[in-house]
Structure formats: structure tokens, C-alpha cells
Amino acid sequence: MLRLKNVQAGYGNILAIKDVSLEINEGEIITLIGANGAGKSTTLMTICGIVSVRDGSITFLDQEIHDKEPDKIVKMGICQVPEGRHIFPLLTVKENLDMGAFLRTDQQEIKRDIDYVFSLFPLLAERKNQDGGTLSGGEQQMLAMSRALMARPKLLLLDEPSMGLAPLIIKQIFEIIKKINEEHNTTIFLVEQNANQALHIADKGYVMENGKITLSGSADDLLKNDEIQKAYLGI
């Protein structure tokens, strides 16, 4: 579904990701783990067209997308939930969801999808007329995910969805990620520092260090890997 081949990208004179190659198949949950500053978020921003590719190629559903504008990439079916949520704080929960469906015209289906995200996150239904900026961190993460789902993505990119959240909320968020993948066959590319949680719901994982992929394999194999256990799982 998505293939990065020898991708290099960065900011100014700095290469943040170097010769990154990875593959995501339809229906999978793939996770990219690594320390802070490893280049994980830059990888997602590069897929979305926000950071320009300097070398290499990105292919989505057999079409090259590394030279496309971000809005064209969204129209093709890739949507990102950014690190830090970035909801619209002065818009209500319902208005934030409407913004997620901005490129759509199928009003009946939009209504159905709003009902669906409210079923996933009943708290949002209770707060649908409340400004996004007044929600708690966990509620804002729920809203950011719901807003992305309103675009009906084929591939959902999640950047650090557990950041700054209480353990109980983190557990709930990861359960919902698994549910979205299973119920809608939505392919998910999950960037996470919480390697333990990410690998427990993923099919496959990649490890990034200093802008390079240093290890990859099935999630089960990575969970059993001694290096991963010492570096990321605290074992």
C-alpha cells in the first residue's frame, strides 16, 4: 500500500531521515519506534508532503506521491493525526469534526461517520457543543483522531497518540486504534515512544535511530529482542 525507498528529507542543511526504506501492506498496523529526535515525526511529515523529499521515492497505491502537495495526498486517502493533537481550540467538537470532512460532499455518509466516532468516543458526543480548547488532553486526542477519521482515510498516520496522557486513557486510545483497524480495515502507521503498547497491537515494527531504520521485524519478534527490551521496554 505504501512504500518508502531510500528516502532522505530534512530541514535546511540538516538531514533528519537518511535512506529510509519501509513497506506497509493494506490492513496492517505498522509501528515506528525510537527515541526522541530519531526522525519518526519527520518520516510522517515527509509522507504527508509537508517536508520535501530530497532523494528517494514514496509510492502509495502504486502512485508516486513524493512530489505531490499535502492536500492532494489527503484526497488520495492519507490522513495524519499530528503530535500534540493540533485541534482547532476555538471551534466546537462538532465543528472540528466538520473540518475533518472538509473535502467530502456526501452529507448522509458524513452524518453516519459522525455517529460512528461518537460511538467510539461517547465523551465527545456529550461535549459536541463545547469548544475544543476546553477539553482535557485525552479528550483532545480523541477529537484529533475522530477528526482524521472524518476524512475516511485508507491510511491513518498517528504521531505519538499516547503523549502526555494518563495510563488509563492510553489503554483506551490503543484499544480504539485496534478497533478502527479491525472494524474498518483502516491501515495504520503508528509512531510511538511507548514501544511496549505499540508493539502489542502492531503486526510489524521498525526501529529508527538517528534518522535511519536500524531494525525491523514482526511485532512479536521485536518484543522478544534483547536489544529492544533493554533500550525501549525497560527489561
TIBA-829429 format. One record per residue: x, y, z of N, C-alpha, C, CB in turn; residue number from 1; residue in one letter. Coordinates in steps of 0.001 Angstrom, whole numbers, padded with zeros to 6 digits. Glycine has a CB too. Layout:
% residues N
      n_px      n_py      n_pz     ca_px     ca_py     ca_pz      c_px      c_py      c_pz     cb_px     cb_py     cb_pz     n   res
         X         Y         Z         X         Y         Z         X         Y         Z         X         Y         Z   NUM     A
...
END
This chain:
% residues 235
      n_px      n_py      n_pz     ca_px     ca_py     ca_pz      c_px      c_py      c_pz     cb_px     cb_py     cb_pz     n   res
    000825   -001206    000000    000000    000000    000000    000865    001264    000000   -000937    000002    001216     1     M
    001855    001290    000896    002783    002422    000976    004204    001882    000964    002524    003283    002258     2     L
    005040    002504    000150    006446    002093    000102    007339    003328    000097    006726    001213   -001147     3     R
    008263    003388    001053    009323    004392    001043    010598    003696    000601    009498    005073    002453     4     L
    011284    004280   -000372    012508    003673   -000871    013645    004689   -000830    012307    003139   -002304     5     K
    014613    004415    000053    015824    005248    000188    015496    006732    000313    016745    005032   -001009     6     N
    014526    007048    001180    014064    008434    001312    014995    009238    002219    012628    008469    001867     7     V
    015344    010425    001731    016094    011395    002527    015274    012676    002594    017519    011663    001920     8     Q
    015207    013271    003779    014452    014506    003960    014964    015209    005206    012924    014225    004066     9     A
    014709    016511    005284    015165    017242    006462    014792    018707    006418    016651    017110    006607    10     G
    015516    019476    007216    015216    020894    007397    016503    021697    007183    014611    021167    008819    11     Y
    016476    022673    006267    017678    023457    005997    018810    022561    005534    018100    024241    007238    12     G
    019942    022660    006210    021107    021836    005856    021134    020499    006581    022379    022588    006158    13     N
    020127    020256    007417    020143    019049    008250    019264    017957    007635    019664    019375    009685    14     I
    019852    016777    007433    019088    015609    007002    018530    014924    008250    019977    014621    006156    15     L
    017215    014921    008392    016601    014312    009574    016344    012826    009375    015296    015018    009913    16     A
    016063    012413    008124    015941    010981    007826    016830    010642    006633    014456    010590    007536    17     I
    017489    009500    006719    018526    009140    005748    018302    007731    005206    019920    009242    006389    18     K
    018096    007641    003905    017950    006339    003235    016915    005439    003911    019291    005625    003198    19     D
    015767    006018    004231    014716    005255    004914    013907    004454    003896    013786    006201    005722    20     V
    013833    003160    004120    013014    002272    003292    012097    001464    004210    013910    001325    002413    21     S
    010815    001460    003882    009860    000651    004640    008634    000388    003781    009459    001354    005967    22     L
    007867   -000630    004182    006667   -001012    003443    005512   -001230    004406    006919   -002282    002608    23     E
    004311   -000829    003968    003098   -001057    004736    002083   -001706    003812    002544    000270    005348    24     I
    001559   -002849    004234    000536   -003550    003448   -000859   -003169    003923    000729   -005076    003541    25     N
   -001806   -003287    003024   -003186   -002919    003348   -003700   -003733    004518   -004097   -003115    002134    26     E
   -004374   -003050    005471   -004991   -003713    006617   -004080   -003913    007810   -005506   -005017    006199    27     G
   -002796   -003559    007674   -001836   -003759    008763   -001834   -002586    009749   -000433   -003956    008192    28     E
   -001348   -002881    010944   -000882   -001835    011856    000629   -001968    011901   -001533   -001960    013307    29     I
    001305   -000934    011448    002773   -000903    011477    003194    000178    012448    003378   -000646    010051    30     I
    004177   -000117    013290    004654    000900    014217    006109    001237    013944    004482    000434    015659    31     T
    006426    002506    014160    007800    003006    014057    008183    003506    015434    007941    004146    012965    32     L
    009143    002844    016058    009549    003220    017407    010972    003772    017387    009448    002012    018367    33     I
    011294    004494    018454    012627    005082    018543    012631    006197    019573    013085    005613    017171    34     G
    013814    006656    019931    013955    007699    020940    013486    009043    020386    015414    007794    021417    35     A
    013333    009998    021286    013001    011366    020894    014065    011898    019941    012876    012281    022138    36     N
    013648    012539    018862    014606    013120    017922    015192    012138    016927    015709    013747    018673    37     G
    014658    010915    016894    015206    009890    015991    014833    010139    014532    014717    008510    016411    38     A
    013762    010931    014310    013310    011198    012943    011948    010605    012634    014309    010669    011966    39     G
    011260    010129    013664    009971    009459    013454    008910    010420    012911    009484    008836    014765    40     K
    008764    011573    013570    007758    012543    013129    008085    013084    011739    007655    013700    014132    41     S
    009373    013288    011472    009777    013767    010142    009380    012763    009070    011298    014022    010091    42     T
    009463    011481    009399    009052    010442    008447    007575    010621    008069    009288    009027    009048    43     T
    006725    010830    009078    005299    011033    008805    005063    012320    008011    004506    011074    010121    44     L
    005751    013395    008406    005575    014684    007716    006030    014597    006261    006358    015796    008444    45     M
    007015    013750    006004    007502    013561    004637    006489    012783    003811    008855    012833    004640    46     T
    005883    011755    004404    004832    011003    003717    003680    011930    003343    004322    009843    004600    47     I
    003353    012858    004249    002224    013780    004035    002547    014929    003076    001779    014354    005361    48     C
    003810    015073    002681    004176    016143    001763    004493    017464    002432    003089    016349    000796    49     G
    004536    017483    003763    004827    018729    004489    006329    018994    004504    004282    018661    005938    50     I
    007117    017928    004613    008575    018016    004474    008940    017419    003112    009324    017261    005658    51     V
    009736    018158    002353    010055    017730    000979    011058    016584    000947    010603    018904    000179    52     S
    010836    015668    000025    011775    014568   -000209    012968    015096   -001001    011084    013388   -000968    53     V
    014161    014855   -000501    015369    015303   -001214    015924    014217   -002118    016443    015737   -000221    54     R
    015678    012989   -001714    016129    011855   -002543    015264    010654   -002189    017666    011535   -002319    55     D
    015151    009723   -003134    014338    008541   -002911    012914    008745   -003401    014336    008177   -001442    56     G
    012047    007781   -003086    010675    007847   -003589    009680    007322   -002559    010547    007053   -004889    57     S
    008443    007842   -002646    007339    007360   -001822    006196    006993   -002761    006890    008438   -000762    58     I
    005719    005763   -002649    004638    005270   -003502    003459    004861   -002640    005112    004083   -004373    59     T
    002265    005324   -003026    001033    004976   -002319    000033    004444   -003331    000450    006205   -001550    60     F
   -000406    003206   -003122   -001339    002554   -004049   -000840    002657   -005495   -002743    003182   -003928    61     L
    000446    002353   -005656    001104    002310   -006974    001242    003673   -007647    000339    001398   -007884    62     D
    001039    004758   -006902    001266    006100   -007451    002357    006797   -006647   -000046    006941   -007435    63     Q
    003285    007446   -007347    004320    008204   -006649    003700    009466   -006042    005489    008569   -007614    64     E
    003969    009701   -004766    003365    010860   -004099    004402    011834   -003536    002459    010391   -002981    65     I
    005700    011506   -003693    006708    012364   -003055    006809    013756   -003678    008055    011695   -003123    66     H
    006164    013959   -004828    006194    015284   -005442    004810    015948   -005419    006704    015183   -006884    67     D
    003883    015382   -004621    002521    015930   -004570    002340    016884   -003384    001496    014789   -004483    68     K
    001396    017819   -003527    001062    018752   -002456    000281    018018   -001354    000238    019951   -003012    69     E
    000377    018504   -000101   -000296    017823    001010   -001795    017609    000802   -000088    018603    002264    70     P
   -002505    018590    000232   -003956    018426    000064   -004285    017320   -000937   -004591    019745   -000394    71     D
   -003424    017157   -001949   -003634    016077   -002936   -003423    014713   -002277   -002669    016242   -004154    72     K
   -002462    014658   -001353   -002173    013402   -000643   -003348    013018    000256   -000874    013534    000200    73     I
   -003967    014024    000901   -005160    013765    001717   -006285    013223    000836   -005620    015059    002450    74     V
   -006465    013832   -000327   -007531    013379   -001241   -007315    011940   -001693   -007607    014294   -002465    75     K
   -006060    011514   -001758   -005760    010134   -002162   -006060    009131   -001056   -004301    010016   -002572    76     M
   -006195    009626    000195   -006583    008711    001273   -005599    008572    002420   -006811    007388    000708    77     G
   -004654    009526    002548   -003720    009502    003682   -004060    010665    004614   -002223    009590    003195    78     I
   -004250    010368    005883   -004577    011422    006842   -003742    011235    008108   -006097    011414    007178    79     C
   -003267    012347    008660   -002378    012288    009823   -003023    012911    011055   -001059    012992    009516    80     Q
   -002827    012248    012196   -003129    012845    013495   -001790    013309    014056   -003869    011821    014477    81     V
   -001528    014622    014062   -000182    015096    014391    000153    014994    015872   -000027    016519    013949    82     P
    001429    014992    016156    001894    015053    017549    001394    016351    018165    003461    014958    017637    83     E
    000861    016259    019383    000354    017468    020033   -001080    017795    019653    001232    018633    019694    84     G
   -001736    016913    018877   -003169    016971    018535   -003529    018060    017532   -003973    017181    019781    85     R
   -003189    019327    017827   -003481    020437    016900   -004934    020482    016451   -002596    020336    015684    86     H
   -005828    020352    017425   -007239    020583    017118   -007457    022095    016955   -008171    019992    018246    87     I
   -008651    022470    016506   -008998    023895    016417   -009633    024299    017745   -009976    024186    015202    88     F
   -008884    025021    018625   -009346    025229    020006   -010587    026103    020136   -008249    025837    020805    89     P
   -010812    027000    019168   -011953    027909    019264   -013186    027388    018536   -011577    029261    018713    90     L
   -013057    026221    017900   -014207    025578    017276   -014751    024501    018210   -013824    024973    015899    91     L
   -016043    024239    018115   -016642    023198    018942   -016165    021819    018474   -018189    023285    018894    92     T
   -016459    020811    019283   -016147    019428    018910   -016783    019097    017566   -016636    018438    019997    93     V
   -018061    019419    017413   -018775    019134    016157   -018142    019884    014986   -020266    019517    016283    94     K
   -017739    021135    015183   -017122    021919    014104   -015753    021348    013729   -016981    023398    014525    95     E
   -015012    020843    014722   -013744    020183    014423   -013960    018964    013542   -013033    019779    015714    96     N
   -015010    018207    013839   -015322    017022    013034   -015727    017426    011619   -016447    016199    013694    97     L
   -016479    018504    011507   -016871    019013    010180   -015633    019383    009358   -017804    020247    010322    98     D
   -014626    019931    010026   -013382    020300    009328   -012668    019059    008798   -012443    021087    010271    99     M
   -012776    017959    009529   -012178    016707    009071   -012801    016217    007779   -012312    015643    010135   100     G
   -014084    016553    007574   -014815    016121    006367   -014841    017218    005304   -016255    015718    006731   101     A
   -013938    018183    005419   -013950    019382    004557   -013946    019054    003063   -012751    020253    004876   102     F
   -013222    018003    002675   -013090    017671    001252   -014218    016764    000754   -011751    016999    001002   103     L
   -015147    016409    001636   -016218    015487    001264   -017528    016231    000953   -016445    014472    002389   104     R
   -018369    015610    000141   -019669    016199   -000199   -020838    015255    000091   -019687    016592   -001666   105     T
   -020530    014028    000531   -021575    013019    000773   -022191    013212    002161   -020993    011584    000639   106     D
   -023152    014139    002268   -023673    014587    003553   -024242    013456    004414   -024733    015616    003326   107     Q
   -024956    012524    003795   -025540    011419    004565   -024458    010540    005196   -026444    010565    003664   108     Q
   -023403    010279    004420   -022295    009461    004925   -021505    010218    005996   -021361    009046    003768   109     E
   -021389    011526    005830   -020707    012349    006847   -021451    012231    008179   -020626    013849    006396   110     I
   -022780    012318    008102   -023607    012189    009300   -023392    010821    009958   -025099    012388    008949   111     K
   -023335    009774    009120   -023120    008422    009619   -021755    008304    010301   -023232    007406    008472   112     R
   -020740    008940    009713   -019394    008872    010292   -019310    009636    011602   -018364    009420    009310   113     D
   -020044    010743    011710   -020079    011471    012988   -020696    010584    014068   -020883    012801    012851   114     I
   -021778    009886    013721   -022394    008956    014681   -021403    007856    015082   -023678    008325    014077   115     D
   -020612    007402    014094   -019639    006343    014377   -018556    006825    015352   -018991    005853    013070   116     Y
   -017988    008022    015108   -016926    008486    016020   -017493    008792    017408   -016228    009744    015444   117     V
   -018759    009200    017461   -019387    009404    018770   -019603    008069    019486   -020729    010145    018613   118     F
   -019794    006994    018711   -019916    005671    019335   -018559    005185    019842   -020506    004653    018335   119     S
   -017477    005563    019125   -016128    005221    019579   -015755    005999    020838   -015107    005497    018470   120     L
   -016141    007283    020837   -015767    008189    021927   -017023    008880    022469   -014722    009247    021438   121     F
   -017806    008200    023319   -019054    008782    023842   -018852    010128    024541   -019699    007816    024808   122     P
   -017665    010331    025134   -017389    011613    025794   -017493    012782    024824   -016002    011593    026427   123     L
   -017071    012547    023570   -017142    013620    022570   -018593    013953    022236   -016382    013217    021288   124     L
   -019442    012947    022228   -020865    013182    021970   -021448    014080    023060   -021643    011839    021898   125     A
   -021037    013831    024311   -021514    014644    025432   -021020    016093    025318   -021052    014032    026767   126     E
   -019864    016275    024669   -019249    017603    024610   -019284    018201    023201   -017811    017528    025098   127     R
   -020205    017755    022367   -020176    018143    020949   -020299    019645    020724   -021284    017447    020212   128     K
   -020922    020366    021669   -021073    021815    021515   -020060    022601    022338   -022472    022231    021907   129     N
   -019088    021886    022895   -018050    022502    023727   -016842    022853    022864   -017634    021556    024888   130     Q
   -016202    024000    023138   -015006    024383    022378   -013897    023357    022594   -014519    025798    022792   131     D
   -013189    023014    021521   -012121    022024    021591   -011042    022361    022598   -011503    021862    020255   132     G
   -010743    023661    022734   -009673    024089    023633   -009978    023883    025096   -009372    025515    023405   133     G
   -011252    023617    025439   -011622    023411    026846   -011583    021935    027238   -013016    023976    027110   134     T
   -011288    021067    026278   -011234    019633    026573   -009931    019268    027277   -011384    018814    025283   135     L
   -009940    018143    027980   -008704    017630    028594   -007779    017111    027495   -009016    016497    029634   136     S
   -006537    016792    027866   -005573    016279    026891   -006054    014996    026230   -004233    016036    027559   137     G
   -006613    014090    027043   -007110    012828    026499   -008277    013038    025559   -007518    011901    027616   138     G
   -009176    013945    025930   -010337    014244    025086   -009902    014900    023777   -011326    015159    025834   139     E
   -008877    015755    023854   -008370    016381    022626   -007733    015341    021698   -007344    017480    022970   140     Q
   -007075    014336    022277   -006512    013263    021456   -007634    012473    020775   -005634    012320    022320   141     Q
   -008689    012210    021502   -009857    011536    020923   -010432    012365    019773   -010940    011293    022005   142     M
   -010502    013680    019976   -011054    014563    018949   -010151    014607    017720   -011250    015976    019508   143     L
   -008844    014657    017945   -007902    014688    016815   -008017    013414    015976   -006450    014858    017323   144     A
   -008147    012275    016649   -008311    011004    015925   -009639    010975    015180   -008226    009809    016896   145     M
   -010685    011449    015841   -012015    011463    015220   -012049    012385    014009   -013076    011899    016236   146     S
   -011406    013536    014138   -011359    014487    013004   -010679    013841    011800   -010606    015793    013405   147     R
   -009591    013095    012041   -008902    012411    010942   -009789    011334    010326   -007586    011789    011436   148     A
   -010529    010607    011156   -011416    009563    010645   -012524    010131    009761   -012028    008791    011800   149     L
   -012893    011389    009999   -013946    012012    009192   -013520    012194    007734   -014329    013362    009787   150     M
   -012229    012121    007474   -011740    012189    006089   -011809    010818    005401   -010291    012718    006061   151     A
   -012247    009798    006133   -012299    008406    005639   -010964    007966    005031   -013416    008256    004591   152     R
   -009899    008009    005824   -008585    007650    005282   -008460    006172    004968   -007505    008044    006249   153     P
   -007711    005878    003925   -007312    004496    003660   -006120    004148    004542   -006967    004288    002153   154     K
   -005259    005157    004767   -004078    005011    005622   -004100    006115    006664   -002756    005059    004786   155     L
   -004128    005734    007935   -004162    006680    009045   -002783    006723    009695   -005256    006290    010083   156     L
   -002199    007919    009751   -000895    008126    010376   -001111    008717    011767    000011    009060    009503   157     L
   -000597    008051    012777   -000756    008508    014157    000608    008845    014747   -001470    007433    015017   158     L
    000765    010096    015186    002049    010540    015719    001960    010736    017228    002497    011843    015036   159     D
    002551    009804    017966    002618    009846    019432    001242    010043    020085    003552    010963    019871   160     E
    000267    009174    019797   -001065    009374    020375   -001129    009253    021893   -002005    008395    019783   161     P
   -000113    008626    022514   -000160    008451    023965    000543    009577    024730    000464    007127    024334   162     S
    001142    010518    024008    001983    011536    024666    001195    012359    025691    002594    012472    023614   163     M
    001713    012380    026917    001163    013238    027961   -000155    012771    028545    000986    014593    027428   164     G
   -000553    011532    028270   -001852    011060    028746   -001700    010116    029942   -002605    010356    027614   165     L
   -002746    010057    030747   -002768    009147    031905   -002837    007703    031421   -003972    009464    032842   166     A
   -002278    006755    032198   -002245    005341    031774   -003603    004780    031364   -001692    004499    032884   167     P
   -004660    005125    032096   -005993    004610    031775   -006463    005099    030402   -006999    005031    032857   168     L
   -006184    006367    030086   -006566    006949    028789   -005721    006320    027677   -006387    008506    028800   169     I
   -004433    006094    027958   -003548    005464    026964   -004092    004087    026586   -002094    005340    027512   170     I
   -004481    003314    027587   -005045    001977    027339   -006281    002081    026435   -005417    001280    028683   171     K
   -007126    003057    026722   -008349    003243    025937   -008018    003639    024492   -009249    004315    026590   172     Q
   -007050    004557    024334   -006669    005023    022997   -006150    003863    022154   -005602    006132    023091   173     I
   -005313    003010    022736   -004757    001880    021979   -005833    000842    021643   -003622    001217    022775   174     F
   -006781    000658    022530   -007906   -000239    022228   -008713    000282    021046   -008819   -000398    023459   175     E
   -008906    001606    020998   -009659    002229    019895   -008885    002116    018579   -009955    003718    020211   176     I
   -007562    002289    018637   -006735    002151    017423   -006919    000756    016829   -005227    002410    017742   177     I
   -006877   -000253    017690   -007066   -001641    017245   -008464   -001826    016655   -006846   -002626    018421   178     K
   -009444   -001220    017285   -010836   -001333    016840   -011021   -000691    015464   -011786   -000677    017866   179     K
   -010451    000483    015260   -010544    001186    013974   -009941    000318    012867   -009819    002566    014042   180     I
   -008806   -000294    013164   -008133   -001164    012199   -008994   -002382    011854   -006775   -001619    012752   181     N
   -009592   -002988    012856   -010347   -004229    012641   -011723   -003979    012037   -010500   -004976    013952   182     E
   -012418   -002946    012500   -013792   -002714    012048   -013870   -002116    010652   -014501   -001809    013015   183     E
   -012887   -001298    010309   -012948   -000591    009020   -011822   -000990    008073   -012902    000905    009249   184     H
   -011012   -001960    008494   -009852   -002356    007698   -008977   -001149    007354   -010306   -003059    006416   185     N
   -008946   -000169    008266   -008114    001016    008065   -006662    000654    008378   -008600    002206    008959   186     T
   -005792    000887    007424   -004371    000627    007621   -003802    001741    008499   -003611    000540    006250   187     T
   -002959    001377    009452   -002462    002362    010426   -000946    002316    010513   -003075    002111    011816   188     I
   -000345    003506    010420    001093    003663    010639    001248    004474    011917    001812    004366    009406   189     F
    001741    003824    012947    001766    004366    014301    003192    004699    014723    001139    003374    015286   190     L
    003433    005978    014997    004719    006415    015537    004553    006557    017044    005200    007768    014880   191     V
    005416    005900    017812    005228    005866    019266    006545    005747    020017    004322    004712    019646   192     E
    006652    006485    021135    007753    006253    022069    007394    005134    023038    008095    007545    022841   193     Q
    006084    004922    023246    005628    003848    024124    005695    002531    023344    004172    004124    024652   194     N
    006902    002000    023234    007154    000842    022370    006359   -000381    022802    008635    000508    022362   195     A
    006214   -000563    024107    005516   -001735    024609    004062   -001765    024125    005567   -001762    026137   196     N
    003352   -000656    024320    001954   -000577    023886    001840   -000716    022373    001326    000746    024339   197     Q
    002728   -000018    021651    002660   -000024    020186    002886   -001418    019619    003689    000943    019604   198     A
    003900   -002103    020124    004218   -003435    019589    003153   -004468    019943    005573   -003899    020111   199     L
    002433   -004247    021013    001398   -005209    021406    000172   -005153    020494    000975   -004954    022843   200     H
   -000022   -004042    019768   -001167   -004011    018846   -000731   -004074    017376   -001993   -002744    019082   201     I
    000584   -003990    017120    001072   -003921    015737    001296   -005313    015136    002375   -003121    015682   202     A
    001283   -005346    013803    001658   -006560    013071    003173   -006613    012874    000934   -006618    011702   203     D
    003743   -005440    012616    005173   -005355    012301    005710   -004040    012838    005427   -005473    010762   204     K
    007008   -004003    013103    007601   -002777    013615    008933   -002447    012955    007788   -002884    015100   205     G
    009230   -001157    012963    010527   -000654    012514    011128    000157    013659    010391    000217    011204   206     Y
    012436    000075    013805    013141    000845    014826    014003    001888    014123    014012   -000083    015744   207     V
    013879    003137    014579    014636    004235    013970    015611    004829    014982    013680    005330    013440   208     M
    016838    005015    014544    017863    005672    015356    018620    006648    014469    018838    004628    016003   209     E
    018734    007890    014928    019487    008918    014201    019092    009013    012727    020971    008637    014307   210     N
    017791    008935    012470    017285    009133    011114    017361    007918    010211    018021    010227    010483   211     G
    017789    006775    010749    017911    005568    009931    017126    004406    010544    019390    005179    009769   212     K
    016604    003550    009689    015973    002319    010162    017089    001336    010499    014982    001719    009087   213     I
    017134    000922    011765    018219    000035    012208    017757   -001401    012424    018828    000564    013490   214     T
    016430   -001590    012503    015910   -002925    012789    014452   -002986    012347    016050   -003274    014305   215     L
    014036   -004140    011866    012624   -004327    011532    012272   -005799    011709    012318   -003851    010073   216     S
    010988   -006065    011861    010545   -007446    012009    009119   -007497    012503    011458   -008208    012961   217     G
    008615   -008695    012723    007262   -008814    013265    007248   -008211    014666    006788   -010309    013291   218     S
    006079   -007735    015079    005974   -007121    016401    006358   -008119    017491    004546   -006595    016639   219     A
    005955   -009373    017328    006287   -010414    018319    007797   -010599    018445    005628   -011753    017932   220     D
    008480   -010634    017297    009940   -010806    017315    010625   -009622    017988    010479   -010980    015884   221     D
    010140   -008418    017713    010759   -007235    018317    010522   -007199    019823    010214   -005957    017671   222     L
    009356   -007649    020258    009081   -007691    021701    010022   -008653    022426    007624   -008104    021952   223     L
    010470   -009688    021718    011370   -010680    022326    012847   -010330    022137    011096   -012054    021737   224     K
    013131   -009307    021331    014514   -008948    021010    015206   -008334    022234    014555   -007961    019814   225     N
    016375   -008856    022588    017095   -008386    023782    017412   -006897    023721    018385   -009171    023956   226     D
    017876   -006442    022548    018234   -005019    022407    017015   -004125    022599    018864   -004754    021026   227     E
    015889   -004521    022020    014657   -003735    022145    014179   -003732    023588    013555   -004293    021219   228     I
    014273   -004888    024244    013836   -004983    025635    014656   -004047    026529    013952   -006436    026134   229     Q
    015962   -003988    026292    016828   -003115    027124    016623   -001648    026801    018305   -003476    026928   230     K
    016537   -001316    025508    016506    000081    025084    015130    000723    025236    016951    000185    023652   231     A
    014058   -000056    024969    012735    000561    024881    011686   -000013    025818    012244    000445    023506   232     Y
    011907   -001207    026335    010873   -001837    027166    011239   -001860    028651    010621   -003255    026688   233     L
    012438   -001391    028981    012836   -001337    030392    012990   -002695    031045    011841   -000547    031162   234     G
    013350   -003702    030232    013515   -005057    030766    014995   -005391    030899    012810   -006093    029861   235     I
END
